[in-house]
Amino acid sequence: MSEPTLHVEDREGGIRVLTVSHPARRNALNDALLAQLDAALEPAPHVRALLVRGAGGTFCSGYDLTRLGPPGEDGLLPDDPLVACLLKLEGHPVPSVALVQGAAVGAGFDLAASCDFRIGTPDAVFLMPPARLGIVYSPEGLARATRLVGFSRAKQLFLTARKLDAREALAWGLLDECLEDAEARALALCATLAAHAPLAVSGMKESFGRLARAPLEDADRARLRELRAAAFGSEDAKEGRAAFLEKRPPRFTGR
């Protein structure tokens, strides 16, 4: 039986492909996989876009619930590596694309939602089952889903454990695109993202993240000003303007 593994492949053009492989459990996440994912999400200068996918035609069937023990003596649950890992993915400085084939259930749903974009195949299925399992999902995951589909639809998903097919997921805004050749489209999107100025992309991604948690505080506004100043004063900004005037593709270095 194959061990749970996260396959990490760095492709030409700065694209890192992360493939969850856990055949015995339809790519369910466990502590070992989360540790591998956490390591693969460490920033690297040569990585400019992330593609997240599952092996064997299934995105991710959920999370190993056997590790969720009872509350401790203080009445609180132990720290959950899933929460920390998905926050790291969501806040990663480079943009991410989820290639959703087949089931995205529970933690798989949340894994896809943690990416910046979601490209799915017509057989994609989304399901959030915590109400059927007797658990309350993490506030981070609830907030993530709410930002994507809105309060009313998020409550439908979590409180009724309603299954969404690809057509509904596209209509609800959970999928950005749905097509047969989703892999080629997802890789093309990654290539587009990776080709742009890294400081500009990471700065705008962080800005969107802070705006999503509005209202902005003074520290947020100061940080957004820092991001804009850093990008405007960068070598990439000079290169972008020069390439535009010279009518040639820009050559960005991330500096």
Helices and strands as residue ranges (DSSP letters): E 5-11, E 15-21, G 23-25, H 31-40, E 49-54, G 55-57, G 65-67, H 81-90, E 96-100, E 103-105, H 107-113, E 117-120, E 125-127, H 130-133, H 139-149, H 151-160, E 164-165, H 166-172, E 177-178, H 182-195, H 198-212, H 218-232, H 235-246
